[in-house]
Each structure stands twice: as C-alpha cells, then as structure tokens.
C-alpha cells in the first residue's frame, strides 16, 4: 500500500488534504513545525497518521521524513506576500531552501511523485486575462519569487533526475481553518472575523481589484487528481487551480456582509506594496490533463466558510455581538 507525505500538514490547505487522504484509507505521514499551522487542525485525524514535528529547513529531519514514502504533497511554506515584503529572509529560507531539502530527500528515497503548491502570484501584474500557464511569470514580491523558484526546481528535478513533479498554481484559496486573526490572513477570513467582531474591515485600494476565489475543496480535488494522473500528461508541468471566475473585493465584501447580517460599509486604505491587482485563471490545461473542474462554487464556498467560523472558537465573539 502506498504511503503519502504531506508537508505543512497542520496548515489550512495541508490539513484538508490530510483529512481527504485519511478518509480514503491511505497511509499518511504528516510533517509540520507549527510556525503557521495549528495542532487542532489535525485533531480529528491525529490518531490515524504518522505525525512528524520538523522544520523543512532541517535537511536531516526532512530526509528521515521521506523514508518509505511513495508520494509527496508539498504544501509546507511560509506564506503571505506582505510577510515576505516585511521579512524576506525567513520566507526565503523556508520556501526555497526547504523545498530544495525536500527534493533532495525525495530523490534519495526514490519517491515516485511530488505535487507542489505553487502560487498564482507568479504572474504578477502583467496585462492579459485570463492567466494562462504559457505566460511569462513576472513576480513582484519576494514570496512569489520564492514560489516560482520552487516551480523551477521541481521542473529541474523531473528533467535531470526523472523525479515526477507537478506544480499547481493556487488562485486565492479560501475556506474553513484559514486563520482570520493574523496580519497575513487571506481577505475572506479577515473580512469574516472583523464583521463577526463588529469591526469595519479595511480594503486596501478601491475594492474593484478582482480575485479568482477558490474554495478549499477545489484545491484538494485538484491535488488528488494531479497525483494520480498519467506521468505523460502532468510530469514537469505547471497548472492553474481556480474556478475561472473573477469577483471584486467589493462584491465579496457585500456577500459576506449579507450572510452575516452586517450593515456597515468597508473602510478603504492605500494599496499595499507587492499586491497583485487582479487574478483570473484559465483552467483548461488542468481540465485536459487530469479532468479538473471546480466542485464547489464561489457563493456556496462562502456559505460553508462562514458557517464554519460561526461554529468555531470564533463564535463566542459573534454571539456577544449578536446579543449586543
């Protein structure tokens, strides 16, 4: 029976992927250092996995974690464009050096395939929508530069060493467990928490910037399909993972406010350095190569996400707000 390693397993995307594999009855080894991941994200499956607390920058620990592994989902990273602008060195060390350590360990242990969490921020602010994988990357901030470097390393290890690698460029993934109370949180999570607390969310810019918001189940679905697809269709390639739709921040704000019965208008501030103005994906390549199509749409994803926040630890503040 095959064995899977998931890096960043206690994180937002990694924990959902871990649960999906456990639900399928797979053997799973999960690696995380809890720098951004949370132990409670794995609470439901911890007894059914082989958990390794380790840092991707620890080459020896990563080598050991790859022993006996057949397939790797590389979700581990130090995420966020703003974080990388403020402190580029820590994200560089994790996102580039950590990815190199993983590839070396995968090669030494004869891993069959690595599916890598890439980022749509690699496209930058170049003209032309929707984004197609054949476009020349034009990353702006350190984080997308680092994630693009990871893509190039993945492709190199396929071309030079024959290690099958697949890169999935995520477009604005959101859903349950996305941390809402960090300076680096995704906009969906941050808007939701602030409204729940009775605060007026801040939109950087005019709010007309658009995003191809993608519910977490779509990302998990794409990962599982990419891992099982024939090598001749996916090895060494890069694919967009999104819904192929654009929603502005103002539109998104309005939907969340409606679902939370929140009446206040947003605040607006200056645009942030390094932010990508718009994103919209062409997902044809993923559809043709491994049959990907979104399984949960934008508004349904928002409903599920808000329902989770209302039933989570954040709900106490919400109840106090409702009571006035």
C-alpha positions in Angstrom: 0.0 0.0 0.0 1.4 3.4 -1.0 2.5 5.9 1.6 2.0 9.7 1.3 3.9 12.5 3.0 2.2 15.9 3.4 4.4 18.9 4.3 2.7 21.8 6.0 0.0 19.2 7.1 -1.2 21.3 10.1 -1.8 24.3 7.9 -5.0 25.4 6.1 -4.7 23.5 2.9 -2.5 20.7 4.2 -4.9 19.7 7.0 -7.8 19.4 4.5 -5.6 17.3 2.2 -4.6 15.1 5.1 -8.2 14.5 6.1 -9.1 13.6 2.5 -6.3 11.0 2.3 -7.2 9.5 5.7 -10.9 9.3 4.6 -9.7 7.3 1.6 -7.9 4.9 3.9 -4.4 5.9 2.8 -1.3 5.6 4.9 -0.2 9.2 5.7 2.8 10.8 7.2 2.3 14.4 8.1 5.1 17.0 8.7 4.7 20.4 10.2 6.7 22.7 12.6 3.6 24.7 13.7 5.2 28.0 12.7 1.9 28.8 11.0 0.0 25.5 11.2 -2.2 24.6 14.2 -2.2 21.3 16.0 -6.0 21.5 16.3 -6.3 21.4 12.5 -5.3 17.7 12.7 -7.2 16.8 15.9 -9.7 14.7 14.0 -7.1 12.5 12.3 -4.1 12.6 14.5 -4.6 9.1 15.7 -4.7 7.8 12.1 -1.5 9.4 10.8 2.2 9.2 11.4 3.0 12.8 12.5 6.5 14.3 12.4 7.1 17.7 14.0 10.0 19.1 12.0 11.2 22.1 10.0 11.7 22.0 6.3 15.0 23.8 6.8 16.3 20.8 8.8 17.7 18.7 6.0 18.3 15.6 8.1 14.8 15.6 9.5 13.3 16.0 6.1 15.4 13.2 4.8 14.1 10.9 7.5 10.5 12.0 6.9 10.8 10.9 3.3 11.9 7.3 4.2 9.5 4.8 2.9 7.3 7.4 1.2 5.9 6.9 -2.3 4.2 10.3 -2.9 4.6 13.8 -1.5 2.2 16.7 -1.4 4.4 19.7 -0.7 2.2 22.2 1.0 4.7 23.5 3.5 5.7 27.1 3.2 6.0 30.4 5.0 3.1 32.1 3.2 2.0 35.7 2.5 3.2 38.4 0.2 3.1 41.1 3.0 5.1 38.8 5.3 7.8 38.3 2.6 8.0 42.1 1.9 8.4 42.8 5.6 10.8 39.9 6.4 12.1 38.3 3.2 14.8 36.1 4.8 12.7 33.7 6.8 10.3 33.1 3.9 13.3 32.6 1.6 14.8 30.0 3.8 11.6 28.0 4.2 10.3 28.4 0.7 13.5 27.9 -1.3 15.9 26.1 1.0 13.1 24.0 2.5 11.9 23.0 -1.0 15.4 22.1 -2.0 15.8 19.9 1.1 12.5 18.1 0.2 13.5 17.4 -3.4 16.9 16.1 -2.3 15.2 13.8 0.2 12.6 12.7 -2.3 15.3 11.8 -4.8 17.4 9.9 -2.3 14.4 7.9 -1.2 13.1 7.1 -4.7 9.8 9.0 -4.2 7.6 8.5 -7.2 5.9 11.9 -7.5 5.8 15.3 -5.8 2.8 17.6 -6.2 3.9 21.2 -5.3 1.8 24.1 -4.0 2.7 26.9 -6.4 1.2 30.4 -6.4 -0.7 32.4 -9.0 1.2 35.5 -7.7 3.9 34.3 -10.0 2.0 36.0 -12.9 2.4 39.4 -11.3 0.6 42.5 -12.7 1.2 41.8 -16.3 -1.6 42.6 -18.8 -3.8 39.8 -20.2 -6.6 37.8 -18.7 -7.3 35.1 -18.0 -3.9 33.9 -16.9 -2.6 31.0 -18.9 0.3 28.8 -17.9 2.3 29.7 -21.1 2.5 33.4 -19.9 6.0 34.5 -18.8 6.0 34.8 -15.0 6.5 38.4 -13.7 6.5 38.0 -9.9 6.8 41.2 -7.8 7.3 40.5 -4.1 9.7 38.0 -2.5 7.1 35.4 -1.8 6.0 34.8 -5.5 9.7 34.9 -6.5 10.3 32.1 -4.0 7.4 30.1 -5.1 8.4 30.4 -8.7 11.9 29.3 -7.8 10.3 26.2 -6.3 8.5 25.5 -9.6 11.8 25.8 -11.5 13.4 23.4 -9.0 10.5 20.9 -9.5 10.9 21.0 -13.2 14.6 20.6 -13.0 14.4 17.5 -10.9 12.0 16.0 -13.4 14.2 16.8 -16.3 17.6 16.0 -14.7 16.7 13.2 -12.3 13.4 11.8 -13.6 11.6 12.6 -10.3 7.9 13.2 -11.4 6.8 16.6 -10.2 3.6 18.6 -10.8 3.1 22.3 -9.9 -0.3 23.6 -9.0 -0.7 27.4 -9.1 -3.3 28.2 -6.5 -5.6 31.1 -7.0 -6.8 32.7 -3.7 -7.8 29.5 -1.8 -10.3 30.1 1.0 -12.4 28.1 3.4 -12.7 26.7 6.9 -9.5 26.8 9.1 -8.0 29.7 7.2 -6.5 31.8 10.0 -8.5 35.1 10.2 -6.7 36.8 13.0 -3.2 37.2 11.6 -1.8 40.3 9.8 -1.2 37.9 6.9 -4.6 36.3 6.7 -6.5 35.9 3.4 -9.1 38.6 2.7 -12.0 36.2 3.1 -11.0 35.1 6.6 -10.1 38.6 7.7 -13.4 40.2 6.5 -15.4 37.5 8.2 -13.7 37.8 11.6 -13.8 41.6 11.6 -17.5 41.6 10.8 -18.2 39.0 13.4 -16.5 41.2 15.9 -18.4 44.3 14.8 -15.3 45.9 13.3 -15.3 47.7 9.9 -13.0 45.7 7.6 -10.3 47.6 5.7 -9.9 47.2 1.9 -6.5 48.1 0.5 -7.2 50.1 -2.7 -10.6 50.9 -4.2 -12.0 47.4 -3.8 -12.5 46.9 -7.6 -9.5 44.6 -7.8 -10.7 41.1 -8.6 -9.7 37.7 -7.5 -10.4 34.2 -8.7 -11.5 33.0 -5.3 -11.2 29.2 -5.0 -12.9 27.1 -2.2 -10.6 24.7 -0.4 -12.4 21.5 -1.7 -11.4 22.5 -5.2 -7.7 22.7 -4.3 -7.9 19.2 -2.6 -9.7 17.8 -5.6 -7.0 19.1 -7.9 -4.2 17.7 -5.8 -5.7 14.2 -5.7 -6.3 14.2 -9.4 -2.8 15.5 -10.2 -1.2 12.9 -8.1 -2.9 10.0 -9.8 -2.8 11.3 -13.4 -0.5 9.6 -16.0 3.0 10.9 -16.0 2.9 11.7 -19.7 0.1 14.2 -19.0 1.4 16.0 -16.0 5.1 15.4 -15.1 7.2 18.5 -15.2 4.2 20.7 -15.9 2.5 23.7 -14.2 -1.3 24.0 -13.9 -3.7 26.7 -12.7 -6.1 25.7 -9.9 -9.0 28.0 -9.7 -12.6 28.4 -10.7 -12.2 30.6 -13.8 -14.3 33.4 -12.3 -13.4 36.9 -11.2 -15.0 38.5 -8.1 -14.1 42.0 -6.8 -13.3 42.7 -3.2 -16.3 45.0 -3.0 -18.6 42.2 -4.3 -17.0 39.7 -1.9 -17.5 42.1 1.0 -21.2 42.5 0.1 -21.8 38.8 0.0 -20.1 38.2 3.3 -21.9 41.1 4.9 -25.2 39.8 3.7 -24.5 36.3 5.1 -23.5 37.8 8.5 -26.3 40.4 8.5 -23.6 43.1 8.8 -24.7 46.5 7.8 -21.5 48.7 7.9 -19.7 49.7 4.8 -15.9 49.0 4.5 -13.0 51.3 5.1 -10.6 51.9 2.3 -6.8 52.4 2.5 -3.8 52.7 0.2 -2.8 49.8 -1.9 -0.2 47.5 -0.4 3.3 47.1 -1.8 3.7 43.8 -3.7 -0.1 43.1 -4.1 -1.3 41.8 -7.4 -4.2 43.9 -8.7 -6.3 41.2 -10.4 -6.3 37.5 -10.9 -8.4 35.3 -13.2 -7.3 31.8 -14.3 -7.7 29.8 -17.4 -8.2 26.2 -16.1 -8.3 24.4 -19.5 -4.9 22.8 -19.0 -5.8 21.2 -15.7 -9.1 20.0 -17.2 -7.5 18.4 -20.2 -4.6 16.9 -18.3 -6.3 15.4 -15.3 -10.0 16.1 -15.5 -10.1 19.0 -13.0 -13.2 21.2 -12.7 -14.4 23.1 -9.6 -16.6 21.1 -7.3 -17.8 24.0 -5.1 -18.7 27.5 -6.4 -17.9 30.9 -5.0 -21.1 31.7 -3.1 -21.6 28.1 -1.8 -17.9 28.2 -0.6 -18.6 31.4 1.2 -21.7 29.9 2.9 -19.7 26.9 4.1 -16.8 29.0 5.2 -18.9 31.4 7.3 -20.9 28.5 8.8 -17.6 27.1 10.0 -16.5 30.3 11.6 -19.8 30.7 13.3 -19.5 27.2 14.8 -15.8 27.5 15.7 -13.9 29.1 18.6 -14.5 32.5 16.9 -18.3 32.1 17.5 -18.1 33.3 21.1 -17.3 36.8 19.9 -20.0 36.5 17.4 -22.6 35.6 20.0 -21.6 38.6 22.1 -22.0 40.8 19.0 -25.5 39.4 18.2 -26.6 39.9 21.9 -25.3 43.5 21.7 
